[in-house]
Amino acid sequence: VQLVESGGGLVQAGDSLRLSCVASGRTFSSGHMSWFRQAPGKEREFVAAIRRSGSNTYYADSVKGRFTISRDNAKTTVSLQMNSLKPEDTAVYYCAADVGLRVIPARAPSLYAYWGQGTQVTVSS
């Protein structure tokens, strides 16, 4: 699976951004899809996930109510709508694919085999 993110940028606190991740290669619909982020000097952390069917979504507490993950299996795309952005949301955002047999998407980065190159999101105060 090849993953390519886009949509990052520099915004002010309170603004919105929409990240997209286009997948190619292995059948997209067979994998759970997730977004992670990594700020300078910090470990990569889970942000949001969506099951392969799109029936369920999962969020980190820090973004719940502000971010929305969605997927379009026909377009092999997963998106992350980010509203009410805060300076602490500043990070490189990565999409990742979990093509294992887990029923629920994993939250540990080590369990993901496929990653995009990342897109920078910077939120100024």
N, C-alpha and C positions, 0 to 999 in steps of 0.2 A: 504494500500500500504506500503510495506517495501522497504526501499532504502538503498543501501550499496555503499559508495564511495571508490575509490582506486586511486592510482597514484600519490599521493603527495610525496614531498621530499625536499631535500636541493639542490639548484642549484645556479649558478652564474648569475649575470646580463647578459642579452642577450641570455641566454639558453632557451630551450623549455621544456614543460611538457605536458603530456596528462592525464587528469583526466577522470575517468569513473564512472558511477553510474548505478548499476544494480537494476531493480525494480522487485518486485514480489507481488502477491496478486491481488488486483483489476486490471482490464484490463488496461494495460499500455497505450495503444493507445488512451484511452479516456481522458487523461489528458495533459495539457500543462506542460512542464518541464522547470525548471530554475536552475541556479546556483547563489548562493549568497556567500558572504565572510564576515568574521568578523576578524578584526585586534584587538590586545590587546587594551583595553580602548576605543574602538570605537563601534558604532552600526553596526548591520548586514546590509550589503548593497547589492543591486541588481548588478549582473554581466552580466548575459545573459539569454535569454529565447528562447524557440522554441515552436511553436504551435503544437497542438496534431497531426496535419497532416504532420508536418515537412515543411510546405510550406513557413513559414515566421520565421525569426529570429530577435532578438532584443538585443541590447547591451548597456551597460553603456558607456558614452563618454570616460571614462578613459581607456577602453579596446578595443574600436572600432578600427579595423584594425590590432589588434594583437591577439585577441582571436576568436575562431570559435566554435560555439556550433552545435552539430549534434545529431541525434537520429536514432536508428535502432529499429523499432517497432517489428520486427520479433525476435530480440534478447533482447527486453525490456531493452535497454541500451541507456543512453544519455551520450555524451562525451563532454569534453571541451578541445580543443587544444589551448595551451597557448604558444605563441611565443614572442620573444623579451622581456622576463620577466625583470621587474624592482624591485628594493628593495621595493618599495611601493606596490607591489603586494603581499607581505608577509601577510598571513592570514590563518585562517582555512576556507576551502571551503566546502560548503554544497550544495547538490542537493535537490530540493524540487519539489513536484508535486501539481499542481492546477487542481483538478478534478471538479471544479464548472462549471457554465454555461457561464463564460466569453468568449467572442469571441477572445479577445486578452489577452495574459498572464499578470497577475498582476505584479507590481514591488514592492509592499509593502509586506514585510515578513509576516505581520499579516494575510494576506489573503491566506496563504499556510497552509494546514492542515497536510501535510506529509513531513517529513524531514529525511535526512540521519544523520549519526553520525558525519560527517565531516572528512576532511583529511587536514593535515597541509602542507602548501606550504611556504617554506622559500627561499628567494632570497637574496643572499649576494652580496655586491657591490665590 
